[in-house]
Amino acid sequence: MSMNGKENIIAGILSAAEEEKARTLSAARTQAEEIARADEAFCASLREETEKTARETEEIELSRAAARARMDTGKLLLAAKQAEISEAFAAAERAVLALDKRQYSRFIFSLLDRWAEEGDTVVLARGDGAKIVPQDIAAYAASRGMRLSCRADGDFSGGVMLENTKYDKDLTLPMLLREYREAHEGEIAAILSGGAEK
């Protein structure tokens, strides 16, 4: 074989190798571009999903914070309303205790008219001595034709206790006000807040 023939063969082999190399490089570039595009799409999707999750989490947290704020506000309003009602009842107790002798006696006698039974012991508040005494109860009982005994050693602010062998009746001022409050608290709250109960 001539030198020219060998050179042609070598040149053909080198040319084929160059072409194969170019094809391989082109295929590698194409594959690398596809991988880069897929990575970019994945990163974009991941970024979008992360941002969506962050927005949803933020919305949930804001919603929870708003709910907590509403609950805290409700608790504060309820506590304020309860304090206002308590003060109103404390003022009512002070007003009854400030009644003069005639008015306070009528208050006590109205309790006895409704609740006293034959043979009851009427227990007056220890501090009521300036307004009503056992002799007043004896006069009341005589006017009603009832047999009542009385003592003035009650450890309460005002009103009376009625004691007998079957059961006692707590008609003390604190108990009467507590019962009234429990029965009418909604109405009282509406009055104090200046309108209908919400």
SVG drawing of the C-alpha trace seen along z (x, -y; Angstrom):
<svg xmlns="http://www.w3.org/2000/svg" viewBox="-103 -57 107 59">
<polyline fill="none" stroke="black" stroke-width="0.4" points="0.0,0.0 1.2,-3.4 2.0,-6.1 -0.9,-8.1 -3.3,-5.2 -2.2,-4.9 -2.5,-8.6 -6.0,-8.5 -7.0,-5.7 -5.5,-7.6 -7.2,-10.8 -10.5,-8.9 -10.1,-7.4 -9.2,-10.8 -12.1,-12.4 -14.5,-9.7 -13.1,-10.2 -13.6,-14.0 -17.2,-13.5 -17.9,-11.0 -16.4,-13.4 -18.5,-16.2 -21.7,-14.0 -20.8,-13.0 -20.1,-16.5 -23.4,-17.7 -25.4,-14.9 -23.7,-15.8 -24.5,-19.5 -28.1,-18.6 -28.4,-16.3 -26.7,-18.9 -29.2,-21.6 -32.1,-19.3 -30.9,-18.5 -30.3,-22.3 -33.9,-23.0 -35.3,-20.2 -33.3,-21.5 -34.5,-25.0 -38.1,-23.9 -37.8,-21.8 -36.2,-24.8 -39.0,-27.1 -41.6,-24.6 -40.0,-24.1 -39.7,-27.9 -43.4,-28.3 -44.4,-25.5 -42.3,-27.0 -43.7,-30.4 -47.3,-29.0 -46.7,-27.1 -45.2,-30.2 -48.3,-32.2 -50.6,-29.6 -48.7,-29.3 -48.7,-33.1 -52.5,-33.2 -53.1,-30.4 -51.0,-32.2 -52.7,-35.5 -56.1,-33.8 -55.0,-32.2 -53.7,-35.5 -57.0,-37.2 -59.0,-34.4 -56.8,-34.8 -57.2,-38.5 -61.0,-38.2 -61.0,-35.7 -58.8,-37.9 -61.0,-40.9 -64.1,-38.9 -62.5,-37.8 -61.6,-41.4 -65.0,-42.7 -66.7,-39.9 -64.4,-40.6 -65.2,-44.3 -68.9,-43.6 -68.7,-41.2 -66.8,-43.8 -69.4,-46.4 -72.2,-44.1 -70.4,-43.2 -70.0,-46.9 -73.7,-47.5 -74.6,-44.8 -72.2,-46.1 -73.8,-49.5 -77.3,-47.9 -76.1,-46.3 -74.7,-49.6 -78.0,-51.3 -80.1,-48.7 -77.8,-49.0 -78.0,-52.8 -81.8,-52.7 -83.2,-54.5 -84.7,-52.6 -88.3,-52.7 -87.4,-51.7 -85.0,-48.9 -87.6,-47.5 -90.2,-47.4 -87.6,-45.5 -87.1,-42.9 -90.8,-42.7 -91.5,-42.1 -89.1,-39.1 -90.9,-37.8 -94.3,-38.3 -93.2,-36.1 -91.0,-33.4 -91.5,-33.2 -93.3,-30.2 -94.7,-29.5 -91.9,-28.7 -89.1,-30.1 -86.1,-31.8 -85.3,-35.1 -81.6,-35.8 -80.8,-39.5 -77.4,-40.7 -75.1,-41.6 -74.6,-45.1 -78.3,-45.9 -78.9,-47.0 -79.4,-50.7 -82.2,-49.8 -84.0,-46.7 -83.8,-44.8 -85.4,-41.6 -88.2,-43.7 -89.2,-44.9 -89.5,-41.2 -91.5,-40.4 -93.9,-43.3 -94.1,-42.1 -94.9,-38.5 -97.6,-39.7 -99.2,-41.8 -99.4,-38.7 -100.4,-36.3 -97.3,-34.2 -94.8,-32.7 -91.3,-33.8 -88.1,-34.0 -85.2,-36.2 -81.5,-36.7 -79.2,-39.4 -75.9,-37.6 -75.9,-36.9 -72.5,-37.1 -73.7,-38.7 -74.2,-42.3 -78.0,-42.5 -81.3,-40.7 -82.2,-37.7 -81.8,-34.0 -84.9,-31.9 -84.1,-28.8 -86.4,-26.0 -86.2,-22.3 -86.7,-21.2 -84.5,-23.6 -83.0,-27.1 -83.9,-29.9 -81.0,-32.1 -82.6,-35.5 -79.4,-37.5 -78.8,-40.4 -75.7,-38.9 -77.7,-35.7 -80.8,-37.6 -78.6,-39.8 -76.6,-36.7 -79.9,-34.9 -81.2,-38.0 -78.0,-38.4 -78.0,-34.8 -81.6,-35.0 -81.3,-38.4 -77.6,-38.8 -78.3,-39.0 -80.9,-41.7 -78.7,-43.7 -75.7,-43.4 -77.9,-44.7 -79.0,-47.7 -75.5,-48.5 -74.2,-48.3 -77.0,-50.7 -78.9,-48.3 -80.0,-44.8 -77.7,-42.0 -75.6,-40.9"/>
</svg>
